[in-house]
Amino acid sequence: MSEFCRLVLQCRPGFEKEAAAEITDRAAEVGVYGYCQLKPHDGYVLFTCQQDGDARVVVDKVDFRSLIFVRQWTACGDLQVLDANDRIGQLGSVLDGYPECVELWVEQPDTTEGRELGTFCRKFGSALAQHMRKKGKLSKRKEARNTRLQLFVLSGSEIYVGIAPVNNSAPWLMGIPRLKFPKQAPSRSTLKLEEAWHWFIPSTKWDERIPLGGSAVDLGAAPGGWTWQLVNRSMFVTAVDNGPMNDDLMESGQVIHAEEDAYQFVPDKTVDLMVCDVVEKPIRTAALASDWLLNGYCREAIFNLKLPMKQRYQETVGCLNLISDRMTEAGVAYELRTKQLYHDREEVTCSLRLL
Ligand SMILES: C[S@@+](CC[C@H](N)C(=O)[O-])C[C@H]1O[C@@H](n2cnc3c(N)ncnc32)[C@H](O)[C@@H]1O
């Protein structure tokens, strides 16, 4: 077996090329070179490094939070082809060469075929975890605390076995936070904003960055899925959209509906948070968000960049570069984070704030 020569990179099915372009760039930044293998709509990419061990260099040195299209990663070796009669025994001997781990996650591609493996993954995971605990390979010891054993299951007999640092990988299985759709919310896109908060704002900072009783502007708000999340945080919201807002939301008394153009709207005073879900050219929204921060209209912005059909990675990088250039020119310290969320479709979501 080649030791930690590969990375399995999970992504939204259909975005394999973007995930491949991204990992190739980011690995090169830490001196790791390799090649990608992918099939469109498989929901993952395989990156094979030129040198054994280099997959661990990538997961240790590249900041996972900086990845946009990669939802989860695993540093692993070759694909394990297992005999259905003795999977645990075979994997047990492979794992002898692995470091001690604190937990075991069994993941699969986020595709129809992948989801059919869910029950197998759960059962196999609990049997393997028991076996590993007995062998002392799963433990709470200090040395094991930051290493998670991750299996990526392609079928009952084909499994990538690898590891990921707990503090530098997705904090949810398959990189998908399990969020419950709130019945009262007027649109499904409500979960985009909630998911963005989970990715971008540490739980200890929610009260500071999305303060109860705070103020927000929602650009392109109708019918009000994102506004609903803000109101649910007891925030006071100006919802900017020419379209109609949900009646129940308006009755909350916390929303003012401004029937104006999102790209012309100026708030009376600085708000805690601006959010924007307008379907527009992404470069225009990127410029709008940086204007809001630099003009002092808001303390933080969360916005969606709707991607074109082609050159989606290049388009995203172009938008992020525009924001970085503007912030740098203005001489301000800022944080810009971008992720293609589980609830995003042909789009990515960004968070921009001054530090
Ligand atoms: C994807 S929808 C927003 C959905 C909303 N975030 C929700 O959760 O219910 C985009 C909205 O942007 C609005 N819109 C498009 N261009 C706009 C503009 N220039 N100014 C204001 N609103 C705009 C549309 O009317 C539409 O309601």
The ligand as a MOL file (V3000), in Angstrom:
LIG
                    3D

  0  0  0     0  0            999 V3000
M  V30 BEGIN CTAB
M  V30 COUNTS 27 29 0 0 0
M  V30 BEGIN ATOM
M  V30 1 C -33.3050 34.0970 -4.5530 0
M  V30 2 S -34.5260 35.2820 -4.2090 0 CHG=1
M  V30 3 C -34.2670 35.6060 -2.5230 0
M  V30 4 C -34.8300 34.5860 -1.6060 0
M  V30 5 C -34.7500 34.9890 -0.1520 0
M  V30 6 N -33.3650 35.0550 0.3220 0
M  V30 7 C -35.4900 34.0190 0.7340 0
M  V30 8 O -34.8390 33.3250 1.5190 0
M  V30 9 O -36.7300 33.9750 0.6690 0 CHG=-1
M  V30 10 C -33.8820 36.7100 -4.9610 0
M  V30 11 C -34.7250 37.9490 -4.7310 0
M  V30 12 O -33.9750 39.0630 -5.2030 0
M  V30 13 C -34.8830 40.0180 -5.7070 0
M  V30 14 N -34.1400 40.9630 -6.5720 0
M  V30 15 C -33.5580 40.7380 -7.7710 0
M  V30 16 N -32.9260 41.8390 -8.2100 0
M  V30 17 C -33.1040 42.7820 -7.2330 0
M  V30 18 C -32.6670 44.1210 -7.0850 0
M  V30 19 N -31.9150 44.7130 -8.0010 0
M  V30 20 N -33.0240 44.7710 -5.9590 0
M  V30 21 C -33.7870 44.1720 -5.0120 0
M  V30 22 N -34.2020 42.9080 -5.1050 0
M  V30 23 C -33.8670 42.2100 -6.1970 0
M  V30 24 C -35.9590 39.2390 -6.4000 0
M  V30 25 O -37.1580 39.9690 -6.4390 0
M  V30 26 C -36.0450 37.9880 -5.4950 0
M  V30 27 O -37.1060 38.1290 -4.5760 0
M  V30 END ATOM
M  V30 BEGIN BOND
M  V30 1 1 1 2
M  V30 2 1 2 3
M  V30 3 1 2 10
M  V30 4 1 3 4
M  V30 5 1 4 5
M  V30 6 1 5 6
M  V30 7 1 5 7
M  V30 8 2 7 8
M  V30 9 1 7 9
M  V30 10 1 10 11
M  V30 11 1 11 12
M  V30 12 1 11 26
M  V30 13 1 12 13
M  V30 14 1 13 14
M  V30 15 1 13 24
M  V30 16 1 14 15
M  V30 17 1 14 23
M  V30 18 2 15 16
M  V30 19 1 16 17
M  V30 20 1 17 18
M  V30 21 2 17 23
M  V30 22 1 18 19
M  V30 23 2 18 20
M  V30 24 1 20 21
M  V30 25 2 21 22
M  V30 26 1 22 23
M  V30 27 1 24 25
M  V30 28 1 24 26
M  V30 29 1 26 27
M  V30 END BOND
M  V30 END CTAB
M  END
